[in-house]
Amino acid sequence: LPLPAFATYAGNSRRVVHLSAGNTTHLQNLQIRGGNATSTGGFSTGGGMSAFAGSSATLQNVSFLANRAEGNGGAVFAEGALQITSGQFISNTSISNAGGA
């Protein structure tokens, strides 16, 4: 899978998918790429996706590519229920805390 074709993350200060309490979603056959969770954007966790407490997500064949976060979870930060079947985690990073994926 090719990585995103951008030189920096400077113009992107948000995550790609955000699930708040009470949200339920099913994602299938999807690429989540280039997310950049920063404190400037108001959220520093889960560059690709954050599933907060009380949310639920099922992912099937979902790939996370080149996402990053200033805090935890470069690709995914999950406090809620999360089920992942298949997919890939490629070149995701966490800048200051733990969990590139």
DAJO-V821595 format. One record per run of one state. SS is the DSSP state (~ for helix, > for strand, _ for the rest). FROM is the first residue (numbers start at 1). TO is the last residue. If there is no record, write none. Layout:
SS_FROM_TO + SS_FROM_TO
This chain:
__1_16 + >_17_19 + __20_23 + >_24_33 + __34_35 + >_36_37 + __38_48 + >_49_51 + __52_55 + >_56_65 + __66_67 + >_68_69 + __70_75 + >_76_78 + __79_80 + >_81_85 + __86_88 + >_89_90 + __91_92 + >_93_94 + __95_101
